[in-house]
Amino acid sequence: MIDEALFYERFLADVRRCAPGRRAVVLSVGRRLRGALGARPGERERRWALVVRAIRDLLRAGADRESPPARRLRDFVRENADLTVARDVAITDLVPRLRPAAVLAARRGRYVLFTTRADR
């Protein structure tokens, strides 16, 4: 068995132990977990954030806080807490939309002046 499959089985076993009698919660977490494991690289972070939120909600709903499965799930949420926080915008995320406005002719050459577009 590959590592991801082992992780999946152990993780869902912990969820089952922390959510006895709540089959819908277990199925929802399982569906989100499969989606995160099979997600494309561009979607992976968002999908894992959904798994972390589901586990956090499960633990808040009254799972036994001292059981080993609950501790492992709490550790998982703590280790991946940054996935549920909005990412800071970096200067490289900004893409100005420019359009040529004028050409300035000077002794040393020509320069194109641009303006930014307010509309998209």
C-alpha positions as CSV (number, residue, x, y, z in Angstrom):
1,M,0.0,0.0,0.0
2,I,1.3,3.5,-0.8
3,D,1.8,6.1,1.9
4,E,-1.2,8.2,0.9
5,A,-3.5,5.2,1.1
6,L,-2.2,4.4,4.6
7,F,-2.6,8.0,5.7
8,Y,-6.1,8.0,4.3
9,E,-7.1,4.9,6.2
10,R,-5.6,5.9,9.5
11,F,-7.0,9.4,9.2
12,L,-10.5,8.2,8.5
13,A,-10.3,5.6,11.4
14,D,-9.5,8.5,13.7
15,V,-12.4,10.5,12.3
16,R,-14.7,7.5,12.9
17,R,-13.6,7.2,16.5
18,C,-14.2,10.9,17.1
19,A,-17.6,11.0,15.4
20,P,-19.4,7.9,16.6
21,G,-22.9,7.7,15.2
22,R,-22.4,10.6,12.8
23,R,-22.0,8.8,9.5
24,A,-22.7,11.9,7.4
25,V,-19.7,13.8,9.0
26,V,-17.4,10.8,8.4
27,L,-18.5,10.6,4.7
28,S,-18.1,14.3,4.2
29,V,-14.6,14.3,5.6
30,G,-13.7,11.2,3.5
31,R,-15.0,12.9,0.4
32,R,-13.0,16.1,1.1
33,L,-9.9,14.0,1.9
34,R,-10.1,12.1,-1.4
35,G,-10.5,15.4,-3.2
36,A,-7.5,16.9,-1.5
37,L,-5.3,13.8,-2.2
38,G,-6.3,13.8,-5.9
39,A,-6.3,17.5,-6.5
40,R,-4.2,19.2,-9.1
41,P,-1.3,21.3,-7.8
42,G,-3.1,24.6,-8.3
43,E,-6.1,23.3,-6.3
44,R,-4.4,21.3,-3.6
45,E,-4.0,24.1,-1.0
46,R,-7.7,25.1,-1.2
47,R,-8.8,21.4,-0.9
48,W,-6.6,20.7,2.1
49,A,-8.0,23.9,3.8
50,L,-11.5,22.3,3.4
51,V,-10.3,19.1,5.1
52,V,-8.7,21.2,8.0
53,R,-12.0,23.1,8.5
54,A,-14.0,20.0,8.6
55,I,-11.8,18.4,11.2
56,R,-11.7,21.6,13.2
57,D,-15.5,21.7,13.2
58,L,-15.7,18.0,14.2
59,L,-13.4,18.6,17.2
60,R,-15.4,21.6,18.3
61,A,-18.6,19.6,18.1
62,G,-17.6,17.6,21.2
63,A,-15.2,14.8,20.4
64,D,-13.5,13.3,23.4
65,R,-10.5,15.7,23.8
66,E,-8.2,13.3,25.5
67,S,-8.5,10.3,23.3
68,P,-5.5,9.4,21.1
69,P,-7.4,9.9,17.8
70,A,-8.6,13.3,18.9
71,R,-5.1,14.3,19.8
72,R,-3.8,13.2,16.4
73,L,-6.6,15.1,14.7
74,R,-5.9,18.2,16.8
75,D,-2.2,17.9,15.9
76,F,-3.2,17.7,12.2
77,V,-5.3,20.9,12.5
78,R,-2.5,22.7,14.4
79,E,0.1,21.7,11.8
80,N,-2.1,22.9,8.9
81,A,-3.8,25.9,10.5
82,D,-2.1,28.2,8.0
83,L,-4.1,26.8,5.2
84,T,-7.3,28.2,6.7
85,V,-5.9,31.7,7.0
86,A,-6.2,34.2,4.1
87,R,-2.9,34.5,2.3
88,D,-1.1,37.9,2.3
89,V,-1.1,39.6,-1.1
90,A,2.5,39.9,-2.4
91,I,3.7,42.5,-4.9
92,T,4.1,39.8,-7.5
93,D,0.4,39.0,-7.2
94,L,-0.5,42.4,-8.7
95,V,-0.7,42.7,-12.4
96,P,-1.3,46.2,-13.6
97,R,-3.4,46.6,-16.7
98,L,-1.6,49.2,-18.9
99,R,-2.5,50.8,-22.1
100,P,-0.3,53.2,-24.2
101,A,-1.4,56.8,-23.7
102,A,1.1,58.8,-25.7
103,V,4.6,58.8,-27.3
104,L,7.0,61.3,-26.0
105,A,9.7,62.3,-28.5
106,A,12.9,63.6,-27.0
107,R,16.5,64.2,-28.2
108,R,17.6,60.8,-27.0
109,G,14.8,58.8,-28.5
110,R,11.1,58.0,-28.1
111,Y,9.4,57.0,-24.9
112,V,6.0,55.4,-24.7
113,L,3.8,56.6,-21.8
114,F,1.3,54.3,-20.3
115,T,-1.7,54.7,-18.1
116,T,-3.4,52.1,-16.0
117,R,-6.9,51.0,-16.8
118,A,-9.5,51.3,-14.0
119,D,-11.9,49.0,-15.9
120,R,-11.1,45.4,-16.6
